[in-house]
Amino acid sequence: MKRLGTVMHLSKSRKLIVRGDEIKSIKNLPGINSVVVNKAVKQIGKVNNVIGPVSHPYISVKVFNGISDSELRSYINERVYVR
């Protein structure tokens, strides 16, 4: 499990926006469709897009069905991880 970053907010289209941790090499960017999990290793969604500067990218996470909006809001300011 590799740390992805910190959840910044929930978009109107139900995607989590994650501020990525510092990345030293482009090889370390998360892959599209990589599974995103919380600290309890519960699957939240998949990486949908990576945007912004390579050193601190923003990652859009498409959330899996069955996760409530209140649960998604509880992830704000929490760290998430990628498998």
Number of C-alpha atoms within 10 A of each C-alpha: 11 11 17 25 22 21 24 19 17 18 11 7 8 15 20 27 22 25 21 26 16 14 16 11 9 9 8 10 19 22 14 14 13 15 18 25 21 16 12 8 13 10 18 23 22 22 23 17 16 19 12 11 10 16 14 16 21 22 26 22 26 20 20 14 8 7 12 11 10 8 10 17 15 10 18 17 14 14 19 24 21 21 14
